[in-house]
Each structure stands twice: as C-alpha cells, then as structure tokens.
Amino acid sequence: MIAGIFFKSTKSLNLSQCMKVLVSQNRSYTNKLNEQQLAIQELARDYANTYLKPRASKLDLEGRFPFDEIKHITNLGLMGACVDEEYGGLGRDYLSLAVAVEELSRGCASTGMVVSIHNFLYANLVNEKGTPEQKERFLGDYTKGAIGCFALSEPDAGSDVANIKTTARRDGDYWILNGKKSWVSSAIEGSAAAVFATFDPELKHKGLACFLVPLDAEGVFRGKKEHLMAVAVVCARAVTACDLQLDDVRVPAACALGPAGAGFRLAMEQLDQGRIGIAAHAVGIAQAALDTAINYAKERVAFNKNLTRLPSVKDRLTDMCILVETARLLTYRAATDVSTKNSSMAKYVAGRNATAVADHCVQILGGRGLSVKYDAERHYRDARGTQIYGGVTDIQKRLVGHYLLKEYDAL
Ligand SMILES: Cc1cc2nc3c(=O)[nH]c(=O)nc-3n(C[C@H](O)[C@H](O)[C@H](O)COP(=O)(O)OP(=O)(O)OC[C@H]3O[C@@H](n4cnc5c(N)ncnc54)[C@H](O)[C@@H]3O)c2cc1C
C-alpha cells in the first residue's frame, strides 16, 4: 500500500514541478527505497509532523532534553532500528535508520541527533561487536528507553584521536580507567557509554581499547551541560553534551569491547557509521529549512508579488533544492555502500549544504530570519553544528582525498 503511494516518478517534471514534489512530499529518492525502508520513513515522518515539528522551537528555546519524545520514539522501535530482534531491535538496515533520522531531524534537529548518536554510535557498535553477555547487559535495556553514548573526544584529542590521554590499567580481572572525556552527547541522560582509553600511550593509536562503562559506576562524574549555539542541550540546544570525568573507574575485563589494541579501528569503523547518521541529520535540517523558506515565500508579498515570483528568491529556492537533493543522494548511497570515503563524502557535503540551505532560508525570511519567533535562525544554528561533531569537515575532506588517491595507487 505504501509503495503504491510513493512509487511516483519525477522524471518527466520540470524543475519547478519537481521542487513542488520535493517540498510537499520529499519523495524524490523514495522510488529507490524498498518496502521496509518506505514504511520506516512513513512512520518517522508521521511522528515528526504530528509531534516533533510543533514542539521543536520550544525544546530549543528551553534547552530541554526531549525525554517524552524519545520515549515515543522508543515505542516506535527506532531506538534500536538496526539492533537484532532478539535484543529488542527492529533488525533493519542502515538506510532504514538513516531515513528515520532524516525525517525526525526534519521535525526537530535535537531529537534527531539524540536518535542518531544512540543508534549509529552506541547501539550498532554493541550489536555488531559485543559478546552475547555484553549485548545482554548493554543492549537489552537500550532498545527499551535507556540511552547510550560514545565517549571518544577529550580536551586534547578531538580530530587527533590517537592523542587520547585517558588511561586504562589492567588490575587482575578489571581495568582501571582514569581521565577526562569531553563533549559526550546525551551523557547527562545516558546510562552507559563506549569509552576509549589508552593502555600504552607510547603505542599511540595501537594502544587504544574500548570499554562499555555504566555511567552510574563508582568514579564516573558528569560535568555540566555545555551551552551551545545549536541543537538544544548541545548544538541542537535540546541535545546535551558534557564532560565525563573518570577517577579510578573499575571496569570488569568482560566489559572490554574487542581486544586491547583494537580501539582505534573500532572507533574509526563506528565513525564511518556515525557520519552517515550526521549526514542524514543534516539532510533533515536542510529539508526543514527549505520547507520553512518556501512556506514563507508563498505567503509574503513584496513589490505586489509573492516572494516566489521574484527571480532572485526563486533562484535561491532552486539552489536550496539542488543542495538538499545532492546531499540526500550521497547520504543514501553511503548508507547502502558503507566505506570511509562514502560516509566522509556524505557528511562533508550534507553538513556544508545544510549550512548553505539554512543561510538561504534566513535570507528569504529577511528580518524575520533572525527572529526566534520563526524557525529559520534555529535551522541555521542546527545546520552549523553538523560540520563539527562526528569529525570536522576539514578532516572529512582529507579522508576523501586519501581514499581517492589510494584507489588510483597514487599515494
Ligand atoms: C555538539 C557536539 C556534540 C559532540 N558529541 C560528541 C560525542 O558524543 N562523542 C565524542 O566523542 N565527541 C563528541 N563531540 C566532539 C567532536 O567530535 C569534536 O569537537 C570534533 O571531532 C572536533 O574536535 P575538536 O573540537 O577538538 O577540534 P580540533 O581537532 O581542535 O580542530 C579544530 C579545527 O582545526 C582544524 N583541523 C584540526 N585537525 C586538522 C587536520 N588534520 N586537517 C585539517 N584541519 C584540521 C579544523 O579546521 C578544525 O575545525 C561533540 C562536539 C559537539 C560540538
């Protein structure tokens, strides 16, 4: 039934008709999605339109974590979209999760970011790399409401991951963790985190290991919420990010994820996934900015015409449409064909395009574009963050260049 509604080709339409379809239905790429992916897209879109969109501005202004919204999303199964069914997940593919994140972010960027990080950087990691015992303990509850985090960054190790200073010292059947992680999204509300630490700083990236750490463990202290420009408690201002101080935290050896020394590889592989999530998040924000701009331009009159009839506004809207669609195509491609090059390229393009689209949106709304009574300035703040977290755009470009030259045997 869903396929019947969505399998409409846009091939024979001209650009303005095509844009109309994109904006009103956002179904340009959906003829490439299978029935399961379409169903999850519809589910997330319906929830986003009905519940998230009307609440997004308030959540952002109050910097309030979207507790109720995440509870609903948990009930929809989307806090374990790719997790195996035996651990309470939906067992779907990355593209299903990406379209869900896109739709939720279109309704509320903060909520979309929480869902993205929990799934792509925590739940999928435990689901794919955890032992059965680890999955039982660190996954079962995490599809039912508990929130997971990814604690890689530190004050002196953001882009430079190999410079991690948090230490892991073996003590019998335990590891003892000491150090400080920074910018850990959802750590204030979260129940566990994948924490990366070094057991031998001399080994640099080869000395890293990953541990699953309950955030109520003795010696774990949460810092204060970072006050950010965008995504509410963090960058979408309703998202929360904070430091995690680890003082002699005793972690059973059974909570080490993968062998000691595999931490860097685990982090990089998971970031390949995480970047698909952030790219999808950016596409949702960009789509929301395009929606906002068109809806405003349709109503606003200047020089006795609706703004949509002014060539410069039409031109901006057309640019926005193209930016959204190119980012979406790269993101969906990265979700179906996962590689560092594809996910870095998707994140690079989606983050930059979302920022450009949101900038156009602010411009089209004129003075109102800067007012908190309208959505444009929020879209701009939310979009900007997608070029920072999950790896800055400069690093994504370096990664794409590296793999490009490798393909040509030209390194
Ligand atoms: C809202 C938010 C949420 C976050 N959530 C998490 C989270 O959940 N978990 C987590 O682990 N981290 C998280 N982070 C941290 C985030 O991933 C880092 O901020 C990011 O990787 C950049 O690191 P940095 O801030 O230390 O910047 P730096 O590494 O200091 O980089 C600063 C700038 O220097 C330049 N630069 C640095 N290195 C290079 C290079 N090799 N080549 C070219 N240019 C370079 C770039 O212009 C870059 O923008 C979050 C951050 C924010 C803002």
The ligand as a MOL file (V3000), in Angstrom:
LIG
                    3D

  0  0  0     0  0            999 V3000
M  V30 BEGIN CTAB
M  V30 COUNTS 53 58 0 0 0
M  V30 BEGIN ATOM
M  V30 1 C 27.5060 19.3290 19.8960 0
M  V30 2 C 28.6490 18.4040 19.9270 0
M  V30 3 C 28.4540 17.0800 20.2260 0
M  V30 4 C 29.5170 16.1980 20.2830 0
M  V30 5 N 29.3140 14.8930 20.6320 0
M  V30 6 C 30.3630 14.0600 20.7870 0
M  V30 7 C 30.1630 12.7300 21.2630 0
M  V30 8 O 29.0390 12.2880 21.5200 0
M  V30 9 N 31.2600 11.9420 21.4490 0
M  V30 10 C 32.5280 12.3840 21.1740 0
M  V30 11 O 33.4680 11.6150 21.3400 0
M  V30 12 N 32.7520 13.6470 20.7090 0
M  V30 13 C 31.6920 14.4930 20.5180 0
M  V30 14 N 31.8940 15.7780 20.0810 0
M  V30 15 C 33.2580 16.2440 19.8020 0
M  V30 16 C 33.5100 16.4450 18.3090 0
M  V30 17 O 33.5420 15.2210 17.6390 0
M  V30 18 C 34.8070 17.2550 18.1700 0
M  V30 19 O 34.5220 18.5720 18.6030 0
M  V30 20 C 35.3220 17.2620 16.7570 0
M  V30 21 O 35.7860 15.9910 16.3810 0
M  V30 22 C 36.4610 18.2660 16.5650 0
M  V30 23 O 37.4250 18.1610 17.5590 0
M  V30 24 P 37.9300 19.4920 18.3120 0
M  V30 25 O 36.7330 20.2340 18.7950 0
M  V30 26 O 38.9180 19.0740 19.3340 0
M  V30 27 O 38.5980 20.3580 17.1930 0
M  V30 28 P 40.1220 20.2700 16.7130 0
M  V30 29 O 40.5220 18.8710 16.4770 0
M  V30 30 O 40.9530 21.0730 17.6530 0
M  V30 31 O 40.0370 21.0020 15.3260 0
M  V30 32 C 39.7890 22.4080 15.2460 0
M  V30 33 C 39.9550 22.8440 13.7990 0
M  V30 34 O 41.3030 22.6570 13.3820 0
M  V30 35 C 41.3520 22.2280 12.0410 0
M  V30 36 N 41.9990 20.8980 11.9920 0
M  V30 37 C 42.3380 20.0840 13.0220 0
M  V30 38 N 42.9480 18.9870 12.5920 0
M  V30 39 C 43.0250 19.0820 11.2640 0
M  V30 40 C 43.5810 18.2580 10.2390 0
M  V30 41 N 44.2130 17.1020 10.4920 0
M  V30 42 N 43.4600 18.6720 8.9510 0
M  V30 43 C 42.8480 19.8420 8.6580 0
M  V30 44 N 42.3240 20.6660 9.5820 0
M  V30 45 C 42.4070 20.2930 10.8680 0
M  V30 46 C 39.9150 22.1910 11.5440 0
M  V30 47 O 39.6230 23.4300 10.9180 0
M  V30 48 C 39.1180 22.0440 12.8080 0
M  V30 49 O 37.7960 22.5310 12.6430 0
M  V30 50 C 30.8270 16.6740 20.0080 0
M  V30 51 C 31.0270 18.0290 19.6960 0
M  V30 52 C 29.9660 18.8930 19.6550 0
M  V30 53 C 30.1990 20.3420 19.3470 0
M  V30 END ATOM
M  V30 BEGIN BOND
M  V30 1 1 1 2
M  V30 2 1 2 3
M  V30 3 2 2 52
M  V30 4 2 3 4
M  V30 5 1 4 5
M  V30 6 1 4 50
M  V30 7 2 5 6
M  V30 8 1 6 7
M  V30 9 1 6 13
M  V30 10 2 7 8
M  V30 11 1 7 9
M  V30 12 1 9 10
M  V30 13 2 10 11
M  V30 14 1 10 12
M  V30 15 2 12 13
M  V30 16 1 13 14
M  V30 17 1 14 15
M  V30 18 1 14 50
M  V30 19 1 15 16
M  V30 20 1 16 17
M  V30 21 1 16 18
M  V30 22 1 18 19
M  V30 23 1 18 20
M  V30 24 1 20 21
M  V30 25 1 20 22
M  V30 26 1 22 23
M  V30 27 1 23 24
M  V30 28 2 24 25
M  V30 29 1 24 26
M  V30 30 1 24 27
M  V30 31 1 27 28
M  V30 32 2 28 29
M  V30 33 1 28 30
M  V30 34 1 28 31
M  V30 35 1 31 32
M  V30 36 1 32 33
M  V30 37 1 33 34
M  V30 38 1 33 48
M  V30 39 1 34 35
M  V30 40 1 35 36
M  V30 41 1 35 46
M  V30 42 1 36 37
M  V30 43 1 36 45
M  V30 44 2 37 38
M  V30 45 1 38 39
M  V30 46 1 39 40
M  V30 47 2 39 45
M  V30 48 1 40 41
M  V30 49 2 40 42
M  V30 50 1 42 43
M  V30 51 2 43 44
M  V30 52 1 44 45
M  V30 53 1 46 47
M  V30 54 1 46 48
M  V30 55 1 48 49
M  V30 56 2 50 51
M  V30 57 1 51 52
M  V30 58 1 52 53
M  V30 END BOND
M  V30 END CTAB
M  END
